[in-house]
Structure formats: structure tokens, C-alpha cells
Amino acid sequence: MIVFDLRCPHGHAFEGWFASGEEFTRQQDAGLVRCPVCDDAHVERQPSAKVRVRKGAAVAPATATAPAPAESVAGFPPELIAKLREIVRNTEDVGERFPEEARKIHYEEAEKRSIRGKASREEAEALAEEGIEFAPLPPILTGETH
């Protein structure tokens, strides 16, 4: 077993446990090693220590682990962040058309569905005044931080 200290291009540090250096490379090439904070797949190995596991010992599948508590996302468990990201991925990204699409759905001019997109502060205020419910998504869930 090898423990690698990893870092994404945005400075988030975390560790990953792998069966070997080759296994890390295989998972990295397949896009499976991702930052648990921003979900970026461009992670780099930092100097780290080797962990020896005695022969025959049970070993968990090699995956990147969550950041240390000091680096957690607002104290939320990594499993919750992953589930929220999954929910966001299952919405339709309407981009700059968000205010228009939100109105169409609210006034039943378009099918009801989960959407996400962008709105200026003024557009968001106008939607709220019309009684159209929406919530801003934190960048940590949308992957649009960088």
C-alpha cells in the first residue's frame, strides 16, 4: 500500500491510498482520482510516505480520501458533497437563459424540470419578486469555480 499526498491545481491537498504507483497512474489516467473538494481530475502527487500492509491483510479499494477536517467543505462529509454534486449533474444547464426558463416553468409555459444556470443580481431579484423559487448553488457543487 502506498499513501500519496495529492494536490489539485486549485491548492486543495488530500491523500490517496493505492495498491501501487502503477495503480495510481491507471486510476489517474482513467479520471478516477479527483479532488474531493472541487472535483477536479487534474491532481498531482506530492512527496509522501509508503505504508506497508502485511501479506494477507484486507485492503480497501484504492480511492482518494476526503481532506482532513480542517480542509473539509464547510464541515460537510465528503459523501454528502458527492450526493449533492450528483443531484446538480442531473439538472439541465440552461446557462444565461435561466431567468427566462425559470419563468416559463413557473407560469407553466414549459414542462416542469430541474434547471440550473446563471442570472444577474437584478434578474435574481426580479425572479424573487415574482414569487419564483430558486436557490444559488455554491461553486463547490457546480464545478464552475475555476
C-alpha positions in Angstrom: 0.0 0.0 0.0 1.2 3.5 -0.9 -0.2 6.7 0.5 0.3 9.6 -1.8 -0.2 13.2 -0.8 -2.2 14.8 -3.7 -3.0 18.3 -4.6 -5.2 19.8 -7.3 -4.3 22.9 -9.3 -6.6 24.9 -7.0 -4.4 24.2 -3.9 -6.7 21.6 -2.3 -4.5 19.0 -0.5 -5.7 15.5 0.3 -4.3 12.0 0.4 -5.0 8.8 -1.6 -4.2 5.2 -0.8 -3.2 3.0 -3.7 -2.0 -0.6 -4.1 1.0 0.7 -6.1 2.3 3.6 -8.1 1.1 1.9 -11.2 -2.4 1.6 -9.8 -2.4 5.3 -9.0 -1.3 6.0 -12.6 -4.0 3.7 -14.0 -6.7 5.4 -11.9 -5.4 8.9 -12.7 -5.4 8.1 -16.5 -9.0 6.8 -16.2 -10.1 10.1 -14.5 -10.9 8.3 -11.2 -8.6 10.3 -9.0 -10.4 13.5 -8.3 -10.2 16.3 -5.7 -12.8 15.7 -3.1 -13.3 19.5 -2.7 -13.6 20.8 -6.2 -13.9 17.5 -8.2 -11.0 18.5 -10.5 -9.4 15.4 -12.1 -6.0 17.2 -12.6 -4.3 16.1 -9.4 -0.6 15.8 -8.8 1.4 13.6 -6.5 3.3 15.4 -3.7 6.1 13.7 -1.7 4.6 11.1 0.6 5.4 8.1 2.7 4.9 4.4 1.9 2.6 2.3 4.1 3.4 -1.4 4.3 0.5 -3.8 4.8 1.3 -7.3 6.0 0.6 -10.0 3.5 -2.9 -11.3 3.6 -4.4 -8.3 5.3 -7.6 -6.9 3.9 -7.2 -3.7 1.9 -9.9 -1.3 0.9 -10.2 -0.4 -2.8 -7.7 2.4 -3.7 -9.6 5.7 -3.9 -8.8 9.2 -2.9 -9.8 10.0 0.6 -11.5 13.1 1.9 -9.5 16.1 3.0 -8.5 16.4 6.7 -11.2 18.1 8.8 -9.5 21.5 8.6 -9.9 21.2 4.8 -13.4 19.9 4.7 -16.1 21.7 2.8 -17.9 23.7 5.5 -17.6 20.6 7.7 -19.9 18.5 5.5 -19.0 14.9 5.0 -17.5 14.0 1.6 -20.4 11.6 0.9 -22.9 14.5 1.2 -20.9 16.7 -1.2 -20.7 13.8 -3.7 -24.5 13.2 -3.5 -25.2 17.0 -3.9 -22.9 17.1 -6.9 -24.8 14.1 -8.4 -28.1 16.0 -7.9 -26.7 19.0 -9.7 -25.3 16.9 -12.6 -28.9 15.6 -13.1 -30.3 19.1 -13.7 -30.5 20.8 -17.1 -27.9 23.6 -17.5 -29.8 26.4 -19.3 -26.9 28.9 -18.9 -27.8 32.5 -19.5 -31.4 31.6 -20.3 -32.0 30.7 -16.6 -34.4 33.6 -15.8 -36.4 33.0 -19.0 -36.6 29.2 -18.4 -37.5 29.7 -14.7 -40.4 31.9 -15.7 -41.7 29.5 -18.3 -41.7 26.7 -15.8 -43.2 28.8 -13.1 -46.0 30.0 -15.4 -46.5 26.5 -16.8 -45.4 27.5 -20.3 -42.8 24.8 -20.2 -42.5 21.3 -18.7 -41.6 21.2 -15.1 -38.0 20.1 -14.7 -34.9 20.9 -12.6 -32.8 23.5 -14.2 -29.6 25.5 -13.3 -28.0 28.4 -15.0 -26.9 32.0 -14.5 -28.7 35.1 -13.5 -27.5 38.6 -12.7 -28.3 40.1 -9.3 -31.1 42.2 -10.9 -32.6 39.2 -12.7 -32.5 37.1 -9.5 -34.2 39.9 -7.6 -36.9 40.1 -10.3 -37.5 36.4 -10.1 -37.8 36.5 -6.3 -40.3 39.4 -6.6 -42.4 37.3 -9.0 -42.5 34.5 -6.4 -40.3 32.2 -8.4 -38.4 30.0 -6.1 -34.8 29.2 -6.7 -31.5 29.0 -4.8 -28.0 29.9 -5.7 -25.7 26.9 -6.0 -22.3 27.1 -4.3 -19.4 26.8 -6.8 -18.2 23.7 -4.9 -21.2 21.8 -6.4 -21.3 23.2 -9.9 -17.6 22.8 -10.7 -17.6 26.3 -12.1 -15.2 27.7 -9.6 -12.2 27.9 -12.0 
